[in-house]
Amino acid sequence: MKDLKKCIALAMVASLAVCAFAGCDKGGSTTGGGDTTASQSGGNSGSSEGGKVYYLNFKPEQAEQWVKLAKTYTDKTGVEVKVDTAASGTYEATLKAEMAKESAPTLFQVNGPVELAAWKDYCYNLKDSSVYTNLKSDDFALISGDEVKGVAYVIETYGIIYNKTLLNKYFETDGAVAKSVDEINNFNTFKAVVEDIQAKKDDLGIQGAFTSSGMDSSSDWRFKTHLANLPIYYEYKADGIDSTDAIKGTYLDNYRAIWDLYINNGTCDPKMISGKTGDDASAEFGLGEAVFYQNGTWAYQSCIDAGMTDDDLGMLPIYIGAEGEENQGLCTGSENFWCVNSKASEADINATLEFLNWVITSDEGRDMLANQMGFVTPFKTFDEKYQADNALIKAANEYIEAGKTAVSWNFSTIPSEKWKDNVGSALLEYAQGTGEWSAVEKAFVDGWKTEYQASHSGADEAAATPDNA
């Protein structure tokens, strides 16, 4: 875990050395003399003749860009590349359905070791592939025995994005509880600022301190997974562990405190959040209707598309009142691991490996991932010309340079999707006033133990195995 944090920090700091993303050419790629041919091996000596690629993409926010990149590759090589994107929050179900078809994805994603357990028999060994040999560290690979089952392709950071213009406007109000963002380095201060902003929302011309905490599938992952990571992280840290078969819920009171802050100081009544979406939250933030928005570096482009600039954007850590959080940085890690379908034909496997090699070595591929998708990648092939840089990544780098401790992502230790869904349902019932916080605690603690036992007894693996296995 320490090595992972060190590698992540180095990858993030490396992005400081390049020009500002906002000043780069977002519309066109840099198509110089880089390697753009499919003839360079992706790591398999077999033939790719007649092979095709089908990528089931996990990230809806980059759907159009992946389609564009696929078309560029097809135009250059003649190799068919199909890209489909699962709707937000439906990837696992979509993957199961697609894998059961005759023309199954040749390239898919798992989010870490737990999900890998369900799909390991479908994961081609990437040990000799370019996409693996070009990794900066094995910390970014999923390794089972002597086989490389998956490779991370993006390192991401999340926290509480804030509108600098609106927050500075608040700092100038009479009686503001803080006069600078530098004063906000713990939950109690942040809570006081949020509640004061909510009380002054009419004067500030906003609808709420926070965007709506939507609990439909396009948005609930922000709270049942990303926000839930904070109490998991601090419990692991306190106990000196990296995973557990039985979470204790040591920091669930802190989880409740930050959730209460979100729902009671948002743009809508808590009873309405079941119908609010991720697009609603994005629009509210982009239109300047809220000061704070829990999300990550992947949300940068939507903010820019809404008319915001880098000068408008900053990001704070998610403070929950844990001891020592004054030294806390942003949440940084990956839950995005490429896997190649081992059940595909040899030609399709080789075509997929060659496509991945092109993506991480060609000018077009690197420009798309770094400069247009805004990804911080773990590959050695991304030199200074292809290092993502934007206001949100800069914020992450500033915390690292200040010596703050990044919060590691522990999503891969969460026992199942069912656990997340049950926690999310309990959070929603609590917010709506139709359930008690004790139900959240039960879903979090008892649900963890139940789902862990089920997954390790093979029940989850059997349930996740596609029909054509």
N, C-alpha and C positions, 0 to 999 in steps of 0.2 A: 504493500500500500504506500509506503514511503517513497519507493522508486517511482510509482505511478504519479504521485503528486509532484515529484521533482521533474519528471518528464513533461507533465502537463504544464508546469510553470515555465519550463524552458521553451515549450512550444508557443505558449502565449506571449512570453517576452520577445520571442523572435519576430513576432508580427509588428513590433514597434519600429522596426528598421525600415519600413517601407512607406511609400506615399499614402496619403489619406484616401480611404476608399471612396469617399464622396467626390474626390477629384479625378478618379479613374474613369475610363470610358466604359460605362455600364452597358452600352448598347452593343458594342462590337468586341470580338475577341482579338487577341494578339496573335495573328496567324503567321508567325515568322517561320524560320527554318527548323522548327522542332520536329520530333519524331511523330508523324501523323499517319503512318502506315500500319496496316494490320499484320504485315509480314513479320514484324518483330514478335518473337515468341512471348506468350504470357506465362510460360513456365511449364508447358506440356509438349512433349515431342510428337504427339499424335497430330493427325490432320484435322483442320477445321473446315475443309472444303465442304460446302453445302450446309454448314452449320449456321444457326441463328441464335439470337439472344432475346430473352424475355425477362425484363427486370420488373419485379414487383416492388415499387418504391414505397417507403414508409412515410416520407415527409411531404405532406400536401403543399406546404409553403414553397417547395421547389419543384412542383410537378411540371409546370410549363418549361422550366429550364432543362429538366431531364429529357423531355420530349425534343426540345430544340437540339440538345447535345446528341441525342440518338440519331436524329435526322442528319446532322453534320457527319457523323461517323458512317452512316449508310451511304450518303452521297460520295464520300471519299473512297469507300471500300467495296460497296455493293452488298455488304453483309446486313441482313435484316435485323434491326434492333427495335423491339417493341417495349414500350414503357407503360405500365398501368400503375396508378397510385390508389392505395386504399384510402377510404374516407377516414378522417381523424377518429381515433379510438377504435377502429375496426380491423386493424392490421392482422391480428392473430386469426380472427374468424375468416378474413379474406384469404389469408395464406392457406388455411386448411382447405377451403373450397377450391382454390386454384390448383393446389397440389394434387387434388383428386382428379383433375382433368388430364386428358391425354397430352395436351400441349401445356404442360406445367411450367412455372417460372424456372429459368435456368440460373437466375440470380435473385436472391432474397435476403432478408435480414432477420437476425435475432438480437435481443437486447442484452444478452449476457449469459452467464453459465446456467441459470435456471431455465431459461427458454431454450438454450442449446440442448439441454437434456432431452427435450421433447423432439428435437429435430436432428440430433447428431448423426443418425443413420442416413440423413439426406444431405450431409455436408461433406463435400469433396475435400480431400486433403490438399491444402494450399501451400504445403511446405516448400515446394519447388517453384512456386509462382512468383512472378514479378511483384504482384501486389503485396506479397508477404516479405520478400527479400528487400523491398524498399521501405519497410517499416523502420522507424527510428528506434523502436524498442519492442520487445516481446510483451511489454505491459499493455500493448494495444492489440494483442491477439488473443483469441480463445484457443487454448491448447489442451488437447485431450490425449494423454499418453505421449506418443511421438508424432501425433498428427495435429496440424493446424486447421481448425474447423471454421474459424471466422477471423476477419480482420476489420478493425475499426477504421472508419473513413472520415470521421469528423470528431473534433473535440469541441464541446459546447459549454457555455456558461449561462447560468440564469440567476435571477435575483429579483429585486423590485426596481423596474425601470421607472424613471421619473422625468417629468417635464421640467427642465431647468428654468424655463421662462416663467412658468406658473409658480414653481417653488420659490424662485427669487421674488416674485410679486408678493407671495405670502410673507416672506422674511421682512418685507418693508411695512407690513401692517402694524398698527398699534397693538402692543401687547403680545407680539409673536413670541412663542416660547423658545424659539431658536432664531438666530440671525444668519446662520450659515449651515450648509450641508455638512461641513466638517464637525459640527456639534452633534450630529446624529450618528452615534456609534453603539447604541444599545436599545433594547426594546422599550424601556420606560420613556426615554427621550422621543423615540419614534412614535410611540403611542400618543404622547402629549401633542406632538406636531400634527399627527393625523386628525385627532379629535378637534384641535383648534381650527384646522383647515376646514373640517366638516361644518363647524359652527359658523365659519365665515364664507361658506360656499357662494352665497348670493353676492357678497361683496367682491369675491374673486371671479365671479362669472362662470362658475363651474357647476356640474350636477352632483359631484361627490369627490371625496378625497381619493377613493379607489374606483377603478372601473368595476363593472358588475362581475361577480364571481359565478359565472355561468356554470351550471352543472349538467349540461347535455354532453354528449360524447366528444364534441369538438373543443370542450373547455375543461371538463372535470379532471382530466389528467394533471392539470396544473395544481390541484389541491390534494387529490387522493394518491398522487405519486410524487410530484415535485415538492410540494409543501410537506408531505408526510416524510420526505427524506430527512428533514431537519431533526425531528425527534429520534429517528433511527440513527442518524449520524452521531448525535450527542450521546445516545445510550451506548453505542459501540465504542465511542471515544472514552467514556467514563469506565467502561468495563474492559478496555484494552482488547477488543475483538474485531473481527472483520465480517462476521456473520453469526447467525444463531438459529437454532431450531425452535426457540421459544422467546420471543421478545417480551420484555417485562413492562414496557410502557412507562418508563421512568419519567419521560418528558411529555406525557400526554396533557398535563395541565398547561404546559407551554404551547402545545399544539392548539389547544382550545383558545388560549389568549390571542394568538395571532389570527385564528379563524374568526373569532368574535370581532377583532379589529377590522378585518376585511368586510364582513357582511353588514356590520353596523355603521360603516362609514363609506358606503359605496354609492353608486349612481342610482340604485334602485332598492326597493324594499326587499329584505331577505326572502320574503314569501314568493318573490318573482323569479328567483334565480334558476328554478328548474327549466324555465323557458328561455333563458339567456344563453347565447352562444359565444364561441371564441371570436367570431366576426364582430359581435356586438361589442365585446371588450376592446378589440383592436380599433374599431371605429370610434368609440368613446374617447380612447386615448389620442388617436390621431386628430380628432376634432377639437381637442383641448377641453373636453368635458370632465376630465379627471386628471389628477396630478400623478397618481401612482398606478402601476400596472405590473402585476407579477407575470413575468415571462423571461425569455432569454435572448441570446444573441441572434437566434434565428428570426426574431421578430423585427430586426433592424429594417429590412427592405420595406415591410408593410408600413412602418412609421414614415420612411422617406416617401413612399408612394402617396401617403396621406398629406404630404406637404410639409412635414417636419424637416428640420436640418440637423446636422451633427451638433450644432450649438444648442439645440433644444433637448438633447438626450443625455441622460446619465443613468447609472445603476447603483443601487444600494444593496448590501447584503440583506438577507431575510433574518432579522433579529427576532428571537423567540424568548429572550430572558434567561438564556443559559449562562452559567458562570464563565467569565472570560471571553464573552462574545465581542468585547471591544476590539479584540485582535482577530476577529473573524473576517474572512474575505468572502468572495462570491462562490456559488456552487459550480464546480467545474468537473467535467468528466465526459463519458460517452456511453450511450446505450444503442449505438448504431454500428453493427458488425455485419459486413458483407459475407454471405455464404454462397457457394456455388453448388447447385443441385447435383449430387452424385448419381442420381437416378436418370439424369438426362443422357442423351446419346453422346458418344465420344466427340462427334463433330460439334455438337452444341456446347459441350463443356469447353472444348478448345476455343471455340468462337467467343465464348463468354470470358475466358481468361485473357484472350487477346484484346477484347473490348476494355476490360479493366486496366490492362497494361497501358492502352492508349489514353484512357481517362487520366491516369496519374503521371504520364510522361509527355503527352503532346501539349503544344501551346494551347490548343482549343480546350482540351479537357481541364488543364490546370487553371486556365483563365476562368472557365465556367465555375469550377468548384470554389476557387479562392476569391476572385474579384466580382463574380456575379451572384453566386450562391452565398458568398460571405463565410465559407467554411474555414476554420482553422484545422488543418489536416496533420496527421502523424507521419507523413511520408517524407523521405529524404529527397525526393525529386522536386519538392516545392521550394525553390530558391527565393531570394528576396523579391523577385518580380512577381511571384505568386504566393504572397502571404496576405491573407485577408486582414483588412484593417478598417475599422469603423468606430463610431463613438462608443458603442457598447463593448467592443473588444478592448478599446483603449481603457475603458473603466476597469475591466478585469485586470489588465496589465498594471494599472496604477495601484490596485490593491496588492498585487504580487510584489511590485517594486517597493511598496511601503512595508513589506515584511508581514503582511496579513496572511493568515492560514486559510487556504482554499478549502471549502467544504466538499469532500469527496461524494460522488454519486454512489449510492448503495442500492440503486434500483434492481440490480442483478441479484441481490440477495432476498428480495421480496419473493415469497414462496409461489405466488400465482397471480394471474389476472383476476381470478375470482376474489382474492383477498382485496385487491384494489377496488373492485366493483362494490364489494360489501362495505368497505370503509367509505367510499363515495356516497353510497345510498344512505348510510348513517349520518354522514355530514350534512346531506341535503335535508333529511328529516329533522335534524337538530336545528338547522337554519330556518326552516319553515315553521318551527314550533310544534311539529307533530311527533317529535321524538326527543329523547333525553340524551345528554352527553354520555351517559353510561352505555348506550348502545354503540357509540363510536369506540369507546374503550373496549367493549366486548369484541367488536369486529376487528379491532387492531390487535389485541392480545390473544384472545381465544381463537380468533380466526387465523392468526399467524401459525399457531401450533397445529391446528387442524389441517390447514393447507400444506404446511411443511411435511407433515406425516403422510398426507395423501400423495404429494409429489414424489417423495422418496420411497414410497411403497410401489410406485409404478402406475398409480391410478391416473395421475395427470398425463403421464407419457402415453398411456393407452388412449386416453381421451383425445390427445392432440395428434395421434397418428392418423394420417389421411386414409381415406377409404381404399386407395389403391396400393396400400403398403403390402 
